[in-house]
Amino acid sequence: MAVPVRQNLCPASRYDIKCPYTRTPTRVVIHNTANDAPAENEISYMLSRPEEISFHYGVDDKEAVQGLPLDRNAWASGDGHGKGNMEGIHIEICYSLSGGSRFAAAEKNAAWLTAQLLRQYGWGVEKVTKHQDYDGKYCPHRTLDLGWGRFVEMVKKELNTPEKEEEPDLTEAEARKIAQEEIGNYFAALEEKPVSGWAKKHVELVKERGIMNGDKDGGFRPGDVITREEVASALVNALGLGKEASDYARQAFEKATQAGLLDGAMPREALTREQFALVLDKLGLVPWAEEEAGEEPQQPAAPDDPQDQQEDAPGGEAEKENG
Ligand SMILES: [Zn+2]
């Protein structure tokens, strides 16, 4: 789990006290603060003190705060100009005085930060050292009490966790906005799809007859799928008999199903609106198409005025909304 890392860096004017030497780091040095303050306070206090006392990071249960540049030394491990002070990147783990869950979380975050530094410099876990290694002081005291090998294992575990790009958490409103944009793009793309040549005549016919009304902007969206409700509504519109036509609609629907036009050869999901317009025509439900195609009418003819038909048709509004 990525830990927020921020900087509250020592001003250059105080380098002479806090970090006078530029260097190339070769290791990480772990400490415990022996205090109960958060990282932010540890860093600001360290920077404010007049003494030659300094370290690179404070890490608590919430975040890591960096106080010194990594290419400068620190005064942290009591070994003067030895490898600890001169070459170490010093990490202070907060809340070690009282311990408990805050310390446990801070230690875990320190293991994460340590793993990041090992990755950054191409180092192995053998580069993870402790203050005690340099001047014998019993630091990091609580980490040592709990087991140094255990902490090194925590770092190994972090190293073995692949770093993946973390997607920022979306708020519900952001997710909804993105979904709306995607849906908008989807329908805009459909709207631009031309009616296929082979279906154009049929599409024009079912539109003219008011069998399928298109959406509220008059778009037919030929590539869009049709819902079961819209199929029923369009069949009733085609029959032109309003609610009383439910038997006919059912028969036509069954016929279309038996003929493999709806649920057989074409899966429902793949049935586009233009394909359905063709289905209606094949069933003889589009009167003008019958004349042109010379087919026998298979159902009662629709009334002549498509406007009446449209207004009377049950589900007409739903067709406009959904279609
Ligand atoms: Zn220490």
Boltz pocket constraint, residues with backbone or C-beta under 6 A from the ligand:
constraints:
  - pocket:
      binder: B
      contacts: [[A, 30], [A, 31], [A, 32], [A, 76], [A, 77], [A, 131], [A, 139], [A, 140]]
      max_distance: 6.0
